[in-house]
Amino acid sequence: MFLLDTDHLGIVQRRSTPEHPTLTHRMRQYSLESFFVSIVSFHEQVNGWNAYIRRARGVEGLVRGYGMFQGILADFARLNVLPFSREVAEQALELRRSGLRVGTMDLRIGATALIRGFTVLTRNTIDFERIPGLSVEDWTLPG
């Protein structure tokens, strides 16, 4: 089973990046039920577009920002979304207390994958590989 980090999820959503064909080719080798996202990725995406809306000047910016919210909502309604459970929160806290230097959101996504025994798909392999015992792959690279 695979947990898409927010960056791999964004590539799937945008469909226009140079990495999209490579990533989706690899994903087609598995059933859709093999892929999950964390509610933490929803949090990250909403935070990003919320910041965009706060900075928006004019009607076009507001319309674009709220349109992205609508798209995020529709995307996550179709995805296998994993919750941020007490067990995941405790795992993330334990990792943080161990002195691990990884961003909070990445740590939460990593803890979600660790608890479930999933492989994280991400381009941010440097940070995720710091998490002991976590399986990490970058499917945007030719392989």
N, C-alpha and C positions, 0 to 999 in steps of 0.2 A: 504494500500500500504506500501511497505517496501523498505528501503534504506540500502543496505549492506555497512557496513563500510569496509575499506580496509582489515582488518583482516579476516572478514567472507568471503569476496571475495577471498582472498588468499587460504582459506581452500577449497572453491569450485574449484578453479583453480588447486591446487596441488593434490587433490583427495587421498592423501596418509596419511594424518594426522589422529590421533585417533578420532578427532572430526567430521571428514567428514561424517560418516554414520548418526550420530545424526542430524547434520545440514541438510543434504539432505533429510532425512526422514521428517523432519518438513517442508521443502520447498515444497516437493511433495504434500502437503495438499492444496496448492494454485496453481493457474495458473502461468505460466511463466511471464505473463504480469503484475503480482503483484509485481515484483522485479525490482529494479532500482539500479544503481550505480551512483556516482558523478564523474564528470570529475576530481575532486580533487583526487580521488583514482587513476586515471590514472597518474596524476602528481606524486603522492607518489611512485607508482610502477616504473615509468620511472626514477625518481630520484634515487631510490635504485639500479636499474640495471646500471644506468649511473655511479654511484660511484663504482660499482663492475668492470665495464669495465676500469675505470681509474686506479684501483689497479691491474688489471689483468697482470700477468706475463706469457707470452707465448701464443702460438696459442690456446691451449685448453680453456684457460680462456676467450680469446676474442670471440672465437666461441660460447662458452656457453652464454656469456653476450648478444651477438647479437641474438642468438637463443631465449633468453628470451624476448628481444624486439619484435621479430617476433611473439612470443606467446601472449604477451600482446596486440599487435595490433590486432591479430585475435580474441582474447577474447572480447575486447571492441567493435569490429565491430559487434559482435553478441548480445551485451547487450543493455539494455535500459539505455542510458547514459544521465544524467541530466546536463544541462549547469550550469556554474557559472555566474549567471545573476547579473545585477545591484542591483536588489531587494535582492538577497542572499548576495552580498557584503555589502550592507547597513545594513542588519540584523546582519552579523558577526561583523561589525564595532560597531554597537550599543551594542552588547553583550560584546565586548572587552572593550568598554568605561565604561560599568557598573562595571568593575573590575573583571569580570569572569576570573578565572585562568584555562584555558584549552588550550592545544596546538593549534597552528594556523590551522593545517590541520583538526583536529577534530572539531574545531570551525566552519570551513567552511563547513564541511560535516553536522554538526549539524544544521547550519543555513539553508542549503539546505532542510533538512528534516522539519524543523520548517515552512518554507515558504509554503511547499506543504502539510503539515499535515501528513507526513509519520512517521512510526516507524523506528528507526535506529536499525539494527541488528549488534551487536558487542560483543566481549568479554571484551572490555574496558568500562564496564558499569560505573565505578567510575567516569571517566572524563565526559562521555556524560550525566550522570545523574545530573551533575552540571548545565547543561543548562536548565534554567527555561522553563517549558511547553513542553519539548521534551519527547516523548515516546521512551523508550529504552528497548530492550530485548536481551538476550543472548540465541541463539538457539543451542549452542554447549553443553548446560547442559541437562542432562536427564530430561524430563519433563512430 
